[in-house]
Amino acid sequence: MSGSEPADETSKYPWDDPDFPWDERPLPPPERQLPPSMRISKNDNNPTVVELVLQLKKWEVVAHEGKETFKITANIEMYWTDDRMIGFPTSAKPMPETIWRPRLTGCSGFNCGKAENYEMLPRWYGYDTSKEHRPSDGKMALTFPVNLHDGFDISADMERFRSFPFDSTRVDLSIVFFGMKRPEFDKDVRLSLRRPNNPAFVDKYESQFQHIDIDGAATHSNYSELAGVS
């Protein structure tokens, strides 16, 4: 090879490596450590912070043949940063199909759809890549619908009738961010309900954070009302 010919060099970009392990958890860089308020033990393993937002879309209590069933439809938004994606050429390459995203499992009857089956890819967050085609800044987002597939039978809760004709009941729903195929614990993935709110909404909702959004869905037409959503 003559001195004028460029030497063959391995690309320094992970997206040019067909064997790059995108499925591994993205480790935050040393300069972005957790604040003391989010550290739960000395064994924290430089966890990846995933911010959660619940968007309540629709809920209702359906009475049928002497039974009342609680139904709910919502979206869950997850946000995190994958520093390996910084500079990713979004206009030239698709999202890697094996890209890491949180694994999750809903409680019995709580349907998380394709997200629970690990069939949904995240999106680049912060701009419309289909229009702007800017390199990624590493910000990732995944929004998925959740619902009570068959509803939740609240008729069995006899305590709710103690103040008849007024009644109330408590419904606990849960999602576990843990998968048997890739065990990750709170020392690896840290969930946060402190995603900063849009400045325009801080005064409107009197909250600096947007962890639960029930605007427009607090009251249903059958005179039921949500209270104590947490």
Phi and psi restraints in degrees (value plus and minus 20) as a CYANA .aco file:
   2 SER   PHI     -94.8   -54.8
   2 SER   PSI     141.9   181.9
   3 GLY   PHI     -86.5   -46.5
   3 GLY   PSI     -37.2     2.8
   4 SER   PHI    -105.6   -65.6
   4 SER   PSI     -31.9     8.1
   5 GLU   PHI    -108.8   -68.8
   5 GLU   PSI     117.6   157.6
   6 PRO   PHI     -88.0   -48.0
   6 PRO   PSI     123.6   163.6
   7 ALA   PHI     -97.4   -57.4
   7 ALA   PSI     127.9   167.9
   8 ASP   PHI     -92.5   -52.5
   8 ASP   PSI     107.1   147.1
   9 GLU   PHI    -148.9  -108.9
   9 GLU   PSI     123.2   163.2
  10 THR   PHI     -93.6   -53.6
  10 THR   PSI     113.5   153.5
  11 SER   PHI     -79.3   -39.3
  11 SER   PSI     122.0   162.0
  12 LYS   PHI    -106.4   -66.4
  12 LYS   PSI     -23.2    16.8
  13 TYR   PHI    -114.5   -74.5
  13 TYR   PSI     110.5   150.5
  14 PRO   PHI     -83.3   -43.3
  14 PRO   PSI     -49.6    -9.6
  15 TRP   PHI     -92.5   -52.5
  15 TRP   PSI     -28.8    11.2
  16 ASP   PHI    -113.7   -73.7
  16 ASP   PSI     -21.6    18.4
  17 ASP   PHI    -119.8   -79.8
  17 ASP   PSI      90.7   130.7
  18 PRO   PHI     -84.6   -44.6
  18 PRO   PSI     -37.1     2.9
  19 ASP   PHI    -126.5   -86.5
  19 ASP   PSI      -4.1    35.9
  20 PHE   PHI     -84.9   -44.9
  20 PHE   PSI     113.6   153.6
  21 PRO   PHI     -99.8   -59.8
  21 PRO   PSI      52.3    92.3
  22 TRP   PHI     -83.1   -43.1
  22 TRP   PSI     -42.4    -2.4
  23 ASP   PHI     -97.1   -57.1
  23 ASP   PSI     -27.3    12.7
  24 GLU   PHI     -99.3   -59.3
  24 GLU   PSI     130.9   170.9
  25 ARG   PHI     -83.3   -43.3
  25 ARG   PSI     112.3   152.3
  26 PRO   PHI     -94.6   -54.6
  26 PRO   PSI      97.0   137.0
  27 LEU   PHI    -102.6   -62.6
  27 LEU   PSI     109.9   149.9
  28 PRO   PHI     -85.4   -45.4
  28 PRO   PSI     127.6   167.6
  29 PRO   PHI     -89.8   -49.8
  29 PRO   PSI     139.5   179.5
  30 PRO   PHI     -76.3   -36.3
  30 PRO   PSI     -51.6   -11.6
  31 GLU   PHI     -95.7   -55.7
  31 GLU   PSI     -26.6    13.4
  32 ARG   PHI    -138.2   -98.2
  32 ARG   PSI      43.5    83.5
  33 GLN   PHI    -100.8   -60.8
  33 GLN   PSI     139.6   179.6
  34 LEU   PHI     -86.8   -46.8
  34 LEU   PSI     121.1   161.1
  35 PRO   PHI     -88.8   -48.8
  35 PRO   PSI     135.6   175.6
  36 PRO   PHI     -72.9   -32.9
  36 PRO   PSI     -52.2   -12.2
  37 SER   PHI     -86.8   -46.8
  37 SER   PSI     -38.8     1.2
  38 MET   PHI    -124.3   -84.3
  38 MET   PSI     -19.8    20.2
  39 ARG   PHI    -106.7   -66.7
  39 ARG   PSI     110.3   150.3
  40 ILE   PHI    -127.9   -87.9
  40 ILE   PSI     -36.0     4.0
  41 SER   PHI    -183.7  -143.7
  41 SER   PSI     148.7   188.7
  42 LYS   PHI     -93.2   -53.2
  42 LYS   PSI     -28.4    11.6
  43 ASN   PHI    -114.3   -74.3
  43 ASN   PSI     -10.3    29.7
  44 ASP   PHI     -73.3   -33.3
  44 ASP   PSI     111.1   151.1
  45 ASN   PHI    -123.8   -83.8
  45 ASN   PSI      31.8    71.8
  46 ASN   PHI      26.7    66.7
  46 ASN   PSI      41.3    81.3
  47 PRO   PHI     -88.0   -48.0
  47 PRO   PSI     133.3   173.3
  48 THR   PHI    -103.4   -63.4
  48 THR   PSI     102.8   142.8
  49 VAL   PHI    -105.4   -65.4
  49 VAL   PSI     105.7   145.7
  50 VAL   PHI    -136.7   -96.7
  50 VAL   PSI      96.3   136.3
  51 GLU   PHI    -107.0   -67.0
  51 GLU   PSI     116.5   156.5
  52 LEU   PHI    -135.5   -95.5
  52 LEU   PSI     122.2   162.2
  53 VAL   PHI    -156.5  -116.5
  53 VAL   PSI     109.0   149.0
  54 LEU   PHI    -121.4   -81.4
  54 LEU   PSI     104.0   144.0
  55 GLN   PHI    -131.3   -91.3
  55 GLN   PSI      86.8   126.8
  56 LEU   PHI    -100.2   -60.2
  56 LEU   PSI     101.9   141.9
  57 LYS   PHI    -119.0   -79.0
  57 LYS   PSI     -66.4   -26.4
  58 LYS   PHI    -176.3  -136.3
  58 LYS   PSI     123.0   163.0
  59 TRP   PHI    -170.2  -130.2
  59 TRP   PSI     136.7   176.7
  60 GLU   PHI    -183.7  -143.7
  60 GLU   PSI     137.4   177.4
  61 VAL   PHI    -132.5   -92.5
  61 VAL   PSI      94.5   134.5
  62 VAL   PHI    -121.7   -81.7
  62 VAL   PSI     103.6   143.6
  63 ALA   PHI    -119.5   -79.5
  63 ALA   PSI     105.6   145.6
  64 HIS   PHI    -172.7  -132.7
  64 HIS   PSI     102.6   142.6
  65 GLU   PHI      32.4    72.4
  65 GLU   PSI      26.2    66.2
  66 GLY   PHI      58.1    98.1
  66 GLY   PSI     -13.6    26.4
  67 LYS   PHI    -142.2  -102.2
  67 LYS   PSI     120.3   160.3
  68 GLU   PHI    -129.5   -89.5
  68 GLU   PSI     110.8   150.8
  69 THR   PHI    -143.2  -103.2
  69 THR   PSI     109.5   149.5
  70 PHE   PHI    -110.9   -70.9
  70 PHE   PSI     108.3   148.3
  71 LYS   PHI    -146.6  -106.6
  71 LYS   PSI     127.2   167.2
  72 ILE   PHI    -166.7  -126.7
  72 ILE   PSI     122.9   162.9
  73 THR   PHI    -150.4  -110.4
  73 THR   PSI     111.8   151.8
  74 ALA   PHI    -172.3  -132.3
  74 ALA   PSI     150.4   190.4
  75 ASN   PHI    -137.9   -97.9
  75 ASN   PSI     124.9   164.9
  76 ILE   PHI    -135.7   -95.7
  76 ILE   PSI     108.8   148.8
  77 GLU   PHI    -127.2   -87.2
  77 GLU   PSI     117.0   157.0
  78 MET   PHI    -145.2  -105.2
  78 MET   PSI     116.4   156.4
  79 TYR   PHI    -150.3  -110.3
  79 TYR   PSI     117.1   157.1
  80 TRP   PHI    -176.4  -136.4
  80 TRP   PSI     153.5   193.5
  81 THR   PHI    -139.0   -99.0
  81 THR   PSI     110.5   150.5
  82 ASP   PHI    -137.0   -97.0
  82 ASP   PSI      78.8   118.8
  83 ASP   PHI     -84.6   -44.6
  83 ASP   PSI     -38.0     2.0
  84 ARG   PHI     -88.9   -48.9
  84 ARG   PSI     -40.3    -0.3
  85 MET   PHI    -110.5   -70.5
  85 MET   PSI     -23.8    16.2
  86 ILE   PHI     -82.5   -42.5
  86 ILE   PSI     103.2   143.2
  87 GLY   PHI      71.2   111.2
  87 GLY   PSI     -22.9    17.1
  88 PHE   PHI     -76.3   -36.3
  88 PHE   PSI     107.6   147.6
  89 PRO   PHI     -95.8   -55.8
  89 PRO   PSI      66.4   106.4
  90 THR   PHI     -82.5   -42.5
  90 THR   PSI     -44.9    -4.9
  91 SER   PHI    -101.3   -61.3
  91 SER   PSI     -39.1     0.9
  92 ALA   PHI    -127.7   -87.7
  92 ALA   PSI     -42.9    -2.9
  93 LYS   PHI    -152.8  -112.8
  93 LYS   PSI     123.8   163.8
  94 PRO   PHI     -99.0   -59.0
  94 PRO   PSI     147.6   187.6
  95 MET   PHI     -80.9   -40.9
  95 MET   PSI     110.2   150.2
  96 PRO   PHI     -76.8   -36.8
  96 PRO   PSI     112.0   152.0
  97 GLU   PHI     -87.3   -47.3
  97 GLU   PSI     -42.0    -2.0
  98 THR   PHI    -119.2   -79.2
  98 THR   PSI      -8.0    32.0
  99 ILE   PHI     -76.3   -36.3
  99 ILE   PSI     120.3   160.3
 100 TRP   PHI     -84.8   -44.8
 100 TRP   PSI     118.2   158.2
 101 ARG   PHI    -171.2  -131.2
 101 ARG   PSI     138.6   178.6
 102 PRO   PHI     -80.0   -40.0
 102 PRO   PSI     116.2   156.2
 103 ARG   PHI    -107.7   -67.7
 103 ARG   PSI     123.4   163.4
 104 LEU   PHI    -167.3  -127.3
 104 LEU   PSI     137.5   177.5
 105 THR   PHI    -160.1  -120.1
 105 THR   PSI     106.4   146.4
 106 GLY   PHI    -104.6   -64.6
 106 GLY   PSI     135.9   175.9
 107 CYS   PHI     -87.3   -47.3
 107 CYS   PSI     149.0   189.0
 108 SER   PHI     -75.5   -35.5
 108 SER   PSI     105.5   145.5
 109 GLY   PHI      68.7   108.7
 109 GLY   PSI     -32.4     7.6
 110 PHE   PHI    -116.8   -76.8
 110 PHE   PSI      86.6   126.6
 111 ASN   PHI    -109.9   -69.9
 111 ASN   PSI     100.7   140.7
 112 CYS   PHI    -126.9   -86.9
 112 CYS   PSI     -12.8    27.2
 113 GLY   PHI      39.4    79.4
 113 GLY   PSI    -159.7  -119.7
 114 LYS   PHI     -85.0   -45.0
 114 LYS   PSI     -46.1    -6.1
 115 ALA   PHI     -84.5   -44.5
 115 ALA   PSI     -57.6   -17.6
 116 GLU   PHI     -90.6   -50.6
 116 GLU   PSI     -48.5    -8.5
 117 ASN   PHI    -107.9   -67.9
 117 ASN   PSI     -14.9    25.1
 118 TYR   PHI      41.7    81.7
 118 TYR   PSI      16.0    56.0
 119 GLU   PHI    -127.3   -87.3
 119 GLU   PSI     -18.1    21.9
 120 MET   PHI    -128.0   -88.0
 120 MET   PSI     111.9   151.9
 121 LEU   PHI    -111.4   -71.4
 121 LEU   PSI     127.4   167.4
 122 PRO   PHI     -92.2   -52.2
 122 PRO   PSI     156.3   196.3
 123 ARG   PHI    -145.5  -105.5
 123 ARG   PSI     138.9   178.9
 124 TRP   PHI     -93.2   -53.2
 124 TRP   PSI     109.2   149.2
 125 TYR   PHI    -123.0   -83.0
 125 TYR   PSI     125.6   165.6
 126 GLY   PHI      94.7   134.7
 126 GLY   PSI     -37.5     2.5
 127 TYR   PHI    -184.4  -144.4
 127 TYR   PSI     147.1   187.1
 128 ASP   PHI    -110.8   -70.8
 128 ASP   PSI      81.2   121.2
 129 THR   PHI     -84.9   -44.9
 129 THR   PSI     -45.6    -5.6
 130 SER   PHI     -89.9   -49.9
 130 SER   PSI     -38.1     1.9
 131 LYS   PHI    -129.5   -89.5
 131 LYS   PSI     -59.7   -19.7
 132 GLU   PHI    -114.1   -74.1
 132 GLU   PSI     -49.8    -9.8
 133 HIS   PHI      31.9    71.9
 133 HIS   PSI      25.0    65.0
 134 ARG   PHI    -112.1   -72.1
 134 ARG   PSI     132.6   172.6
 135 PRO   PHI     -80.4   -40.4
 135 PRO   PSI     128.1   168.1
 136 SER   PHI     -86.6   -46.6
 136 SER   PSI     127.2   167.2
 137 ASP   PHI    -121.7   -81.7
 137 ASP   PSI     -11.6    28.4
 138 GLY   PHI      72.3   112.3
 138 GLY   PSI     -29.0    11.0
 139 LYS   PHI     -99.8   -59.8
 139 LYS   PSI     107.5   147.5
 140 MET   PHI    -141.2  -101.2
 140 MET   PSI     133.1   173.1
 141 ALA   PHI    -167.5  -127.5
 141 ALA   PSI     127.8   167.8
 142 LEU   PHI    -161.4  -121.4
 142 LEU   PSI     101.6   141.6
 143 THR   PHI    -136.8   -96.8
 143 THR   PSI     108.7   148.7
 144 PHE   PHI    -160.6  -120.6
 144 PHE   PSI     126.7   166.7
 145 PRO   PHI    -100.5   -60.5
 145 PRO   PSI     127.9   167.9
 146 VAL   PHI    -152.9  -112.9
 146 VAL   PSI     132.6   172.6
 147 ASN   PHI    -181.9  -141.9
 147 ASN   PSI     140.9   180.9
 148 LEU   PHI    -107.9   -67.9
 148 LEU   PSI      81.6   121.6
 149 HIS   PHI     -74.2   -34.2
 149 HIS   PSI     -71.1   -31.1
 150 ASP   PHI    -126.6   -86.6
 150 ASP   PSI     -11.8    28.2
 151 GLY   PHI      59.1    99.1
 151 GLY   PSI     152.4   192.4
 152 PHE   PHI    -140.6  -100.6
 152 PHE   PSI     100.2   140.2
 153 ASP   PHI     -94.0   -54.0
 153 ASP   PSI      89.3   129.3
 154 ILE   PHI    -116.3   -76.3
 154 ILE   PSI     -20.7    19.3
 155 SER   PHI     -87.7   -47.7
 155 SER   PSI     -46.5    -6.5
 156 ALA   PHI     -94.7   -54.7
 156 ALA   PSI     -32.2     7.8
 157 ASP   PHI    -105.6   -65.6
 157 ASP   PSI      71.3   111.3
 158 MET   PHI     -92.5   -52.5
 158 MET   PSI     -40.2    -0.2
 159 GLU   PHI     -82.3   -42.3
 159 GLU   PSI     -44.8    -4.8
 160 ARG   PHI     -87.6   -47.6
 160 ARG   PSI     -35.5     4.5
 161 PHE   PHI    -116.6   -76.6
 161 PHE   PSI     -10.4    29.6
 162 ARG   PHI     -83.6   -43.6
 162 ARG   PSI     -47.4    -7.4
 163 SER   PHI    -131.1   -91.1
 163 SER   PSI      12.8    52.8
 164 PHE   PHI     -70.9   -30.9
 164 PHE   PSI     117.4   157.4
 165 PRO   PHI    -105.5   -65.5
 165 PRO   PSI     -19.1    20.9
 166 PHE   PHI    -109.3   -69.3
 166 PHE   PSI     124.4   164.4
 167 ASP   PHI    -167.3  -127.3
 167 ASP   PSI     140.3   180.3
 168 SER   PHI    -169.7  -129.7
 168 SER   PSI     136.3   176.3
 169 THR   PHI    -167.1  -127.1
 169 THR   PSI     135.5   175.5
 170 ARG   PHI    -130.0   -90.0
 170 ARG   PSI     111.3   151.3
 171 VAL   PHI    -140.1  -100.1
 171 VAL   PSI      97.7   137.7
 172 ASP   PHI    -121.6   -81.6
 172 ASP   PSI     102.8   142.8
 173 LEU   PHI    -140.8  -100.8
 173 LEU   PSI     126.1   166.1
 174 SER   PHI    -162.6  -122.6
 174 SER   PSI     130.6   170.6
 175 ILE   PHI    -149.1  -109.1
 175 ILE   PSI     107.1   147.1
 176 VAL   PHI    -118.4   -78.4
 176 VAL   PSI     103.1   143.1
 177 PHE   PHI    -110.8   -70.8
 177 PHE   PSI      53.7    93.7
 178 PHE   PHI    -179.6  -139.6
 178 PHE   PSI     114.5   154.5
 179 GLY   PHI    -147.3  -107.3
 179 GLY   PSI     121.6   161.6
 180 MET   PHI     -86.9   -46.9
 180 MET   PSI     -47.9    -7.9
 181 LYS   PHI     -94.8   -54.8
 181 LYS   PSI     -41.4    -1.4
 182 ARG   PHI    -169.4  -129.4
 182 ARG   PSI      61.5   101.5
 183 PRO   PHI     -80.2   -40.2
 183 PRO   PSI     104.9   144.9
 184 GLU   PHI    -157.0  -117.0
 184 GLU   PSI     115.7   155.7
 185 PHE   PHI    -132.7   -92.7
 185 PHE   PSI    -197.0  -157.0
 186 ASP   PHI     -87.4   -47.4
 186 ASP   PSI     -36.7     3.3
 187 LYS   PHI     -96.9   -56.9
 187 LYS   PSI     -33.9     6.1
 188 ASP   PHI    -123.6   -83.6
 188 ASP   PSI     -61.8   -21.8
 189 VAL   PHI    -147.2  -107.2
 189 VAL   PSI     101.1   141.1
 190 ARG   PHI    -128.9   -88.9
 190 ARG   PSI      99.9   139.9
 191 LEU   PHI    -104.8   -64.8
 191 LEU   PSI     121.7   161.7
 192 SER   PHI    -153.2  -113.2
 192 SER   PSI     112.6   152.6
 193 LEU   PHI    -124.8   -84.8
 193 LEU   PSI       8.1    48.1
 194 ARG   PHI    -142.1  -102.1
 194 ARG   PSI      23.4    63.4
 195 ARG   PHI     -91.0   -51.0
 195 ARG   PSI     104.0   144.0
 196 PRO   PHI     -77.0   -37.0
 196 PRO   PSI     115.9   155.9
 197 ASN   PHI     -96.7   -56.7
 197 ASN   PSI     136.8   176.8
 198 ASN   PHI     -80.8   -40.8
 198 ASN   PSI     110.6   150.6
 199 PRO   PHI     -71.2   -31.2
 199 PRO   PSI     -51.5   -11.5
 200 ALA   PHI     -88.3   -48.3
 200 ALA   PSI     -40.4    -0.4
 201 PHE   PHI    -124.0   -84.0
 201 PHE   PSI     -26.9    13.1
 202 VAL   PHI     -80.1   -40.1
 202 VAL   PSI     -67.2   -27.2
 203 ASP   PHI     -92.8   -52.8
 203 ASP   PSI     -57.4   -17.4
 204 LYS   PHI     -82.7   -42.7
 204 LYS   PSI     -65.2   -25.2
 205 TYR   PHI    -121.4   -81.4
 205 TYR   PSI     -21.3    18.7
 206 GLU   PHI      33.7    73.7
 206 GLU   PSI      22.2    62.2
 207 SER   PHI    -166.4  -126.4
 207 SER   PSI     116.4   156.4
 208 GLN   PHI    -101.4   -61.4
 208 GLN   PSI     -30.1     9.9
 209 PHE   PHI    -146.2  -106.2
 209 PHE   PSI     135.1   175.1
 210 GLN   PHI    -136.6   -96.6
 210 GLN   PSI      20.0    60.0
 211 HIS   PHI     -89.3   -49.3
 211 HIS   PSI     -51.9   -11.9
 212 ILE   PHI    -153.0  -113.0
 212 ILE   PSI     105.1   145.1
 213 ASP   PHI    -139.3   -99.3
 213 ASP   PSI      87.2   127.2
 214 ILE   PHI    -140.4  -100.4
 214 ILE   PSI      -0.2    39.8
 215 ASP   PHI     -77.6   -37.6
 215 ASP   PSI     105.3   145.3
 216 GLY   PHI      63.2   103.2
 216 GLY   PSI     -21.2    18.8
 217 ALA   PHI    -149.7  -109.7
 217 ALA   PSI      -3.4    36.6
 218 ALA   PHI     -95.1   -55.1
 218 ALA   PSI     -50.0   -10.0
 219 THR   PHI    -142.3  -102.3
 219 THR   PSI     116.5   156.5
 220 HIS   PHI    -125.6   -85.6
 220 HIS   PSI     139.1   179.1
 221 SER   PHI     -85.7   -45.7
 221 SER   PSI     -35.9     4.1
 222 ASN   PHI    -112.2   -72.2
 222 ASN   PSI       3.9    43.9
 223 TYR   PHI      52.1    92.1
 223 TYR   PSI      -7.5    32.5
 224 SER   PHI    -107.2   -67.2
 224 SER   PSI     132.4   172.4
 225 GLU   PHI    -160.4  -120.4
 225 GLU   PSI     118.4   158.4
 226 LEU   PHI     -99.8   -59.8
 226 LEU   PSI     121.7   161.7
 227 ALA   PHI    -168.8  -128.8
 227 ALA   PSI     123.9   163.9
 228 GLY   PHI      48.2    88.2
 228 GLY   PSI      14.9    54.9
 229 VAL   PHI     -89.8   -49.8
 229 VAL   PSI     102.4   142.4
